[in-house]
């Protein structure tokens, strides 16, 4: 199931288990496009001890960080990872593309699930919402401010509840082609074609 909580929990990996000292603030921005993809940006500033732990775990190894993110988000097709670090201010900024973040049902209604009961959601504008969370996985030591920017094509955005009473965003999307995510399927197609050419190359070399 694709939910906001999946993304929130994912980024706990980047903290390097920093449940120490004062509460840490983390900002996560999600910019959704008109086919349900999202540009996700995470920024955070730490104290000296937290920065040292985070660098030792993942901060100094972007390849390992990328692998952990991909492993923790198997339901998404991800690319364009960019990590920028500011050692002087002990902060980082990570951005990536996540394809197929939003789901669409048979009635053509789009949705994003939070997997949280009575989620703390604030409407900032007609197309911008904020969700504040303190994940129990870290004992509330990290406060995450999650901002969701819906595209101009999104209409009738509302926060509702699913059958389990958990908060969910639902909305309509104009200018969509049946919910088909062409960029996502195009990326998967290139991966399949690439794998096919690799197999042919291996067979050819083996026959020589």
C-alpha positions as protocol buffer text, in pm:
chain_id: "A"
residue {
  index: 1
  type: UNK
  ca { x: 0 y: 0 z: 0 }
}
residue {
  index: 2
  type: UNK
  ca { x: 136 y: 339 z: -100 }
}
residue {
  index: 3
  type: UNK
  ca { x: 94 y: 585 z: 184 }
}
residue {
  index: 4
  type: UNK
  ca { x: 250 y: 904 z: 313 }
}
residue {
  index: 5
  type: UNK
  ca { x: 359 y: 708 z: 618 }
}
residue {
  index: 6
  type: UNK
  ca { x: 570 y: 485 z: 391 }
}
residue {
  index: 7
  type: UNK
  ca { x: 762 y: 793 z: 287 }
}
residue {
  index: 8
  type: UNK
  ca { x: 784 y: 931 z: 641 }
}
residue {
  index: 9
  type: UNK
  ca { x: 922 y: 604 z: 776 }
}
residue {
  index: 10
  type: UNK
  ca { x: 1163 y: 580 z: 485 }
}
residue {
  index: 11
  type: UNK
  ca { x: 1334 y: 903 z: 576 }
}
residue {
  index: 12
  type: UNK
  ca { x: 1397 y: 782 z: 930 }
}
residue {
  index: 13
  type: UNK
  ca { x: 1678 y: 586 z: 767 }
}
residue {
  index: 14
  type: UNK
  ca { x: 1854 y: 910 z: 688 }
}
residue {
  index: 15
  type: UNK
  ca { x: 1851 y: 1014 z: 1052 }
}
residue {
  index: 16
  type: UNK
  ca { x: 2095 y: 738 z: 1141 }
}
residue {
  index: 17
  type: UNK
  ca { x: 1884 y: 673 z: 1455 }
}
residue {
  index: 18
  type: UNK
  ca { x: 1936 y: 1019 z: 1596 }
}
residue {
  index: 19
  type: UNK
  ca { x: 1702 y: 988 z: 1894 }
}
residue {
  index: 20
  type: UNK
  ca { x: 1934 y: 1183 z: 2120 }
}
residue {
  index: 21
  type: UNK
  ca { x: 1916 y: 1523 z: 2285 }
}
residue {
  index: 22
  type: UNK
  ca { x: 1653 y: 1774 z: 2181 }
}
residue {
  index: 23
  type: UNK
  ca { x: 1379 y: 1709 z: 1929 }
}
residue {
  index: 24
  type: UNK
  ca { x: 1504 y: 1724 z: 1571 }
}
residue {
  index: 25
  type: UNK
  ca { x: 1311 y: 1900 z: 1295 }
}
residue {
  index: 26
  type: UNK
  ca { x: 1286 y: 1755 z: 946 }
}
residue {
  index: 27
  type: UNK
  ca { x: 1109 y: 1906 z: 647 }
}
residue {
  index: 28
  type: UNK
  ca { x: 970 y: 1696 z: 361 }
}
residue {
  index: 29
  type: UNK
  ca { x: 815 y: 1858 z: 51 }
}
residue {
  index: 30
  type: UNK
  ca { x: 617 y: 1662 z: -206 }
}
residue {
  index: 31
  type: UNK
  ca { x: 534 y: 1833 z: -536 }
}
residue {
  index: 32
  type: UNK
  ca { x: 280 y: 1623 z: -725 }
}
residue {
  index: 33
  type: UNK
  ca { x: 238 y: 1656 z: -1102 }
}
residue {
  index: 34
  type: UNK
  ca { x: -73 y: 1602 z: -1314 }
}
residue {
  index: 35
  type: UNK
  ca { x: -9 y: 1228 z: -1369 }
}
residue {
  index: 36
  type: UNK
  ca { x: 43 y: 1133 z: -1004 }
}
residue {
  index: 37
  type: UNK
  ca { x: 423 y: 1147 z: -984 }
}
residue {
  index: 38
  type: UNK
  ca { x: 604 y: 1343 z: -715 }
}
residue {
  index: 39
  type: UNK
  ca { x: 925 y: 1536 z: -665 }
}
residue {
  index: 40
  type: UNK
  ca { x: 1026 y: 1472 z: -303 }
}
residue {
  index: 41
  type: UNK
  ca { x: 1270 y: 1701 z: -123 }
}
residue {
  index: 42
  type: UNK
  ca { x: 1396 y: 1640 z: 230 }
}
residue {
  index: 43
  type: UNK
  ca { x: 1592 y: 1897 z: 430 }
}
residue {
  index: 44
  type: UNK
  ca { x: 1723 y: 1885 z: 784 }
}
residue {
  index: 45
  type: UNK
  ca { x: 1963 y: 2062 z: 1020 }
}
residue {
  index: 46
  type: UNK
  ca { x: 2131 y: 1875 z: 1306 }
}
residue {
  index: 47
  type: UNK
  ca { x: 2343 y: 1940 z: 1611 }
}
residue {
  index: 48
  type: UNK
  ca { x: 2709 y: 1834 z: 1617 }
}
residue {
  index: 49
  type: UNK
  ca { x: 2649 y: 1487 z: 1764 }
}
residue {
  index: 50
  type: UNK
  ca { x: 2363 y: 1410 z: 1527 }
}
residue {
  index: 51
  type: UNK
  ca { x: 2562 y: 1525 z: 1225 }
}
residue {
  index: 52
  type: UNK
  ca { x: 2850 y: 1297 z: 1320 }
}
residue {
  index: 53
  type: UNK
  ca { x: 2624 y: 994 z: 1362 }
}
residue {
  index: 54
  type: UNK
  ca { x: 2433 y: 1061 z: 1040 }
}
residue {
  index: 55
  type: UNK
  ca { x: 2752 y: 1098 z: 836 }
}
residue {
  index: 56
  type: UNK
  ca { x: 2895 y: 777 z: 985 }
}
residue {
  index: 57
  type: UNK
  ca { x: 2579 y: 585 z: 893 }
}
residue {
  index: 58
  type: UNK
  ca { x: 2472 y: 718 z: 552 }
}
residue {
  index: 59
  type: UNK
  ca { x: 2573 y: 1078 z: 493 }
}
residue {
  index: 60
  type: UNK
  ca { x: 2919 y: 996 z: 362 }
}
residue {
  index: 61
  type: UNK
  ca { x: 2795 y: 712 z: 144 }
}
residue {
  index: 62
  type: UNK
  ca { x: 2531 y: 840 z: -103 }
}
residue {
  index: 63
  type: UNK
  ca { x: 2530 y: 505 z: -289 }
}
residue {
  index: 64
  type: UNK
  ca { x: 2435 y: 320 z: 31 }
}
residue {
  index: 65
  type: UNK
  ca { x: 2169 y: 581 z: 106 }
}
residue {
  index: 66
  type: UNK
  ca { x: 2022 y: 535 z: -243 }
}
residue {
  index: 67
  type: UNK
  ca { x: 2015 y: 155 z: -200 }
}
residue {
  index: 68
  type: UNK
  ca { x: 1838 y: 182 z: 136 }
}
residue {
  index: 69
  type: UNK
  ca { x: 1577 y: 420 z: -5 }
}
residue {
  index: 70
  type: UNK
  ca { x: 1506 y: 192 z: -301 }
}
residue {
  index: 71
  type: UNK
  ca { x: 1486 y: -111 z: -72 }
}
residue {
  index: 72
  type: UNK
  ca { x: 1244 y: 67 z: 160 }
}
residue {
  index: 73
  type: UNK
  ca { x: 1016 y: 190 z: -119 }
}
residue {
  index: 74
  type: UNK
  ca { x: 959 y: -119 z: -341 }
}
residue {
  index: 75
  type: UNK
  ca { x: 614 y: 6 z: -447 }
}
residue {
  index: 76
  type: UNK
  ca { x: 766 y: 312 z: -618 }
}
residue {
  index: 77
  type: UNK
  ca { x: 982 y: 365 z: -925 }
}
residue {
  index: 78
  type: UNK
  ca { x: 1253 y: 611 z: -815 }
}
residue {
  index: 79
  type: UNK
  ca { x: 1523 y: 809 z: -992 }
}
residue {
  index: 80
  type: UNK
  ca { x: 1718 y: 1136 z: -1004 }
}
residue {
  index: 81
  type: UNK
  ca { x: 1867 y: 1113 z: -654 }
}
residue {
  index: 82
  type: UNK
  ca { x: 2055 y: 1427 z: -552 }
}
residue {
  index: 83
  type: UNK
  ca { x: 2218 y: 1477 z: -211 }
}
residue {
  index: 84
  type: UNK
  ca { x: 2362 y: 1816 z: -114 }
}
residue {
  index: 85
  type: UNK
  ca { x: 2543 y: 1857 z: 218 }
}
residue {
  index: 86
  type: UNK
  ca { x: 2637 y: 2171 z: 408 }
}
residue {
  index: 87
  type: UNK
  ca { x: 2903 y: 2070 z: 661 }
}
residue {
  index: 88
  type: UNK
  ca { x: 2937 y: 2420 z: 802 }
}
residue {
  index: 89
  type: UNK
  ca { x: 2568 y: 2440 z: 895 }
}
residue {
  index: 90
  type: UNK
  ca { x: 2535 y: 2063 z: 955 }
}
residue {
  index: 91
  type: UNK
  ca { x: 2244 y: 2029 z: 715 }
}
residue {
  index: 92
  type: UNK
  ca { x: 2152 y: 1833 z: 404 }
}
residue {
  index: 93
  type: UNK
  ca { x: 1905 y: 1851 z: 118 }
}
residue {
  index: 94
  type: UNK
  ca { x: 1799 y: 1536 z: -64 }
}
residue {
  index: 95
  type: UNK
  ca { x: 1574 y: 1528 z: -370 }
}
residue {
  index: 96
  type: UNK
  ca { x: 1439 y: 1243 z: -579 }
}
residue {
  index: 97
  type: UNK
  ca { x: 1156 y: 1159 z: -816 }
}
residue {
  index: 98
  type: UNK
  ca { x: 895 y: 904 z: -709 }
}
residue {
  index: 99
  type: UNK
  ca { x: 666 y: 778 z: -986 }
}
residue {
  index: 100
  type: UNK
  ca { x: 315 y: 653 z: -917 }
}
residue {
  index: 101
  type: UNK
  ca { x: 286 y: 808 z: -570 }
}
residue {
  index: 102
  type: UNK
  ca { x: -86 y: 873 z: -618 }
}
residue {
  index: 103
  type: UNK
  ca { x: -341 y: 601 z: -684 }
}
residue {
  index: 104
  type: UNK
  ca { x: -656 y: 621 z: -895 }
}
residue {
  index: 105
  type: UNK
  ca { x: -963 y: 404 z: -852 }
}
residue {
  index: 106
  type: UNK
  ca { x: -1216 y: 276 z: -1107 }
}
residue {
  index: 107
  type: UNK
  ca { x: -1427 y: 589 z: -1059 }
}
residue {
  index: 108
  type: UNK
  ca { x: -1135 y: 810 z: -1159 }
}
residue {
  index: 109
  type: UNK
  ca { x: -1079 y: 946 z: -808 }
}
residue {
  index: 110
  type: UNK
  ca { x: -716 y: 1001 z: -709 }
}
residue {
  index: 111
  type: UNK
  ca { x: -590 y: 941 z: -356 }
}
residue {
  index: 112
  type: UNK
  ca { x: -293 y: 954 z: -120 }
}
residue {
  index: 113
  type: UNK
  ca { x: -320 y: 754 z: 202 }
}
residue {
  index: 114
  type: UNK
  ca { x: -158 y: 874 z: 525 }
}
residue {
  index: 115
  type: UNK
  ca { x: -205 y: 551 z: 726 }
}
residue {
  index: 116
  type: UNK
  ca { x: -268 y: 773 z: 1029 }
}
residue {
  index: 117
  type: UNK
  ca { x: -587 y: 813 z: 1227 }
}
residue {
  index: 118
  type: UNK
  ca { x: -691 y: 1177 z: 1264 }
}
residue {
  index: 119
  type: UNK
  ca { x: -375 y: 1297 z: 1090 }
}
residue {
  index: 120
  type: UNK
  ca { x: -267 y: 1649 z: 1185 }
}
residue {
  index: 121
  type: UNK
  ca { x: -343 y: 1812 z: 848 }
}
residue {
  index: 122
  type: UNK
  ca { x: -356 y: 2187 z: 785 }
}
residue {
  index: 123
  type: UNK
  ca { x: -485 y: 2344 z: 462 }
}
residue {
  index: 124
  type: UNK
  ca { x: -241 y: 2620 z: 366 }
}
residue {
  index: 125
  type: UNK
  ca { x: -395 y: 2703 z: 27 }
}
residue {
  index: 126
  type: UNK
  ca { x: -641 y: 2541 z: -213 }
}
residue {
  index: 127
  type: UNK
  ca { x: -358 y: 2322 z: -345 }
}
residue {
  index: 128
  type: UNK
  ca { x: -114 y: 2307 z: -54 }
}
residue {
  index: 129
  type: UNK
  ca { x: -148 y: 2103 z: 265 }
}
residue {
  index: 130
  type: UNK
  ca { x: 76 y: 2041 z: 564 }
}
residue {
  index: 131
  type: UNK
  ca { x: 95 y: 1727 z: 774 }
}
residue {
  index: 132
  type: UNK
  ca { x: 292 y: 1725 z: 1100 }
}
residue {
  index: 133
  type: UNK
  ca { x: 408 y: 1395 z: 1247 }
}
residue {
  index: 134
  type: UNK
  ca { x: 633 y: 1273 z: 1529 }
}
residue {
  index: 135
  type: UNK
  ca { x: 695 y: 906 z: 1438 }
}
residue {
  index: 136
  type: UNK
  ca { x: 676 y: 669 z: 1732 }
}
residue {
  index: 137
  type: UNK
  ca { x: 957 y: 467 z: 1574 }
}
residue {
  index: 138
  type: UNK
  ca { x: 1192 y: 729 z: 1719 }
}
residue {
  index: 139
  type: UNK
  ca { x: 997 y: 791 z: 2037 }
}
residue {
  index: 140
  type: UNK
  ca { x: 880 y: 1132 z: 1915 }
}
residue {
  index: 141
  type: UNK
  ca { x: 1239 y: 1261 z: 1903 }
}
residue {
  index: 142
  type: UNK
  ca { x: 1190 y: 1377 z: 1543 }
}
residue {
  index: 143
  type: UNK
  ca { x: 918 y: 1613 z: 1424 }
}
residue {
  index: 144
  type: UNK
  ca { x: 851 y: 1587 z: 1053 }
}
residue {
  index: 145
  type: UNK
  ca { x: 669 y: 1863 z: 867 }
}
residue {
  index: 146
  type: UNK
  ca { x: 533 y: 1718 z: 545 }
}
residue {
  index: 147
  type: UNK
  ca { x: 411 y: 1963 z: 277 }
}
residue {
  index: 148
  type: UNK
  ca { x: 204 y: 1839 z: -16 }
}
residue {
  index: 149
  type: UNK
  ca { x: 170 y: 2062 z: -322 }
}
residue {
  index: 150
  type: UNK
  ca { x: -106 y: 1946 z: -554 }
}
residue {
  index: 151
  type: UNK
  ca { x: -94 y: 2046 z: -922 }
}
residue {
  index: 152
  type: UNK
  ca { x: -328 y: 2312 z: -1063 }
}
residue {
  index: 153
  type: UNK
  ca { x: -514 y: 2032 z: -1245 }
}
residue {
  index: 154
  type: UNK
  ca { x: -622 y: 1882 z: -910 }
}
residue {
  index: 155
  type: UNK
  ca { x: -975 y: 1975 z: -807 }
}
residue {
  index: 156
  type: UNK
  ca { x: -1212 y: 1899 z: -520 }
}
residue {
  index: 157
  type: UNK
  ca { x: -926 y: 1814 z: -284 }
}
residue {
  index: 158
  type: UNK
  ca { x: -1048 y: 1687 z: 50 }
}
residue {
  index: 159
  type: UNK
  ca { x: -927 y: 1498 z: 355 }
}
residue {
  index: 160
  type: UNK
  ca { x: -1148 y: 1198 z: 423 }
}
residue {
  index: 161
  type: UNK
  ca { x: -1124 y: 866 z: 608 }
}
residue {
  index: 162
  type: UNK
  ca { x: -1086 y: 517 z: 468 }
}
residue {
  index: 163
  type: UNK
  ca { x: -1269 y: 204 z: 590 }
}
residue {
  index: 164
  type: UNK
  ca { x: -1028 y: 177 z: 883 }
}
residue {
  index: 165
  type: UNK
  ca { x: -1081 y: 536 z: 994 }
}
residue {
  index: 166
  type: UNK
  ca { x: -741 y: 655 z: 870 }
}
residue {
  index: 167
  type: UNK
  ca { x: -697 y: 994 z: 704 }
}
residue {
  index: 168
  type: UNK
  ca { x: -675 y: 998 z: 327 }
}
residue {
  index: 169
  type: UNK
  ca { x: -646 y: 1270 z: 61 }
}
residue {
  index: 170
  type: UNK
  ca { x: -890 y: 1235 z: -228 }
}
residue {
  index: 171
  type: UNK
  ca { x: -913 y: 1456 z: -536 }
}
residue {
  index: 172
  type: UNK
  ca { x: -1004 y: 1473 z: -903 }
}
residue {
  index: 173
  type: UNK
  ca { x: -746 y: 1539 z: -1171 }
}
residue {
  index: 174
  type: UNK
  ca { x: -817 y: 1717 z: -1496 }
}
residue {
  index: 175
  type: UNK
  ca { x: -608 y: 1658 z: -1810 }
}
residue {
  index: 176
  type: UNK
  ca { x: -522 y: 1295 z: -1731 }
}
residue {
  index: 177
  type: UNK
  ca { x: -519 y: 1002 z: -1968 }
}
residue {
  index: 178
  type: UNK
  ca { x: -705 y: 739 z: -1770 }
}
residue {
  index: 179
  type: UNK
  ca { x: -454 y: 757 z: -1488 }
}
residue {
  index: 180
  type: UNK
  ca { x: -179 y: 608 z: -1705 }
}
residue {
  index: 181
  type: UNK
  ca { x: 161 y: 722 z: -1586 }
}
residue {
  index: 182
  type: UNK
  ca { x: 354 y: 740 z: -1913 }
}
residue {
  index: 183
  type: UNK
  ca { x: 682 y: 846 z: -1753 }
}
residue {
  index: 184
  type: UNK
  ca { x: 674 y: 555 z: -1508 }
}
residue {
  index: 185
  type: UNK
  ca { x: 588 y: 295 z: -1771 }
}
residue {
  index: 186
  type: UNK
  ca { x: 842 y: 445 z: -2008 }
}
residue {
  index: 187
  type: UNK
  ca { x: 1112 y: 407 z: -1745 }
}
residue {
  index: 188
  type: UNK
  ca { x: 1014 y: 47 z: -1676 }
}
residue {
  index: 189
  type: UNK
  ca { x: 1013 y: -25 z: -2050 }
}
residue {
  index: 190
  type: UNK
  ca { x: 1370 y: 103 z: -2085 }
}
residue {
  index: 191
  type: UNK
  ca { x: 1474 y: -118 z: -1791 }
}
residue {
  index: 192
  type: UNK
  ca { x: 1315 y: -426 z: -1955 }
}
residue {
  index: 193
  type: UNK
  ca { x: 1471 y: -349 z: -2293 }
}
residue {
  index: 194
  type: UNK
  ca { x: 1809 y: -296 z: -2128 }
}
residue {
  index: 195
  type: UNK
  ca { x: 1784 y: -628 z: -1947 }
}
residue {
  index: 196
  type: UNK
  ca { x: 1691 y: -798 z: -2275 }
}
residue {
  index: 197
  type: UNK
  ca { x: 1997 y: -659 z: -2455 }
}
residue {
  index: 198
  type: UNK
  ca { x: 2217 y: -768 z: -2164 }
}
residue {
  index: 199
  type: UNK
  ca { x: 2081 y: -1122 z: -2192 }
}
residue {
  index: 200
  type: UNK
  ca { x: 2141 y: -1130 z: -2569 }
}
residue {
  index: 201
  type: UNK
  ca { x: 2496 y: -1003 z: -2520 }
}
residue {
  index: 202
  type: UNK
  ca { x: 2572 y: -1270 z: -2261 }
}
residue {
  index: 203
  type: UNK
  ca { x: 2433 y: -1547 z: -2483 }
}
residue {
  index: 204
  type: UNK
  ca { x: 2632 y: -1419 z: -2781 }
}
residue {
  index: 205
  type: UNK
  ca { x: 2958 y: -1409 z: -2584 }
}
residue {
  index: 206
  type: UNK
  ca { x: 2891 y: -1755 z: -2443 }
}
residue {
  index: 207
  type: UNK
  ca { x: 2842 y: -1903 z: -2790 }
}
residue {
  index: 208
  type: UNK
  ca { x: 3179 y: -1774 z: -2911 }
}
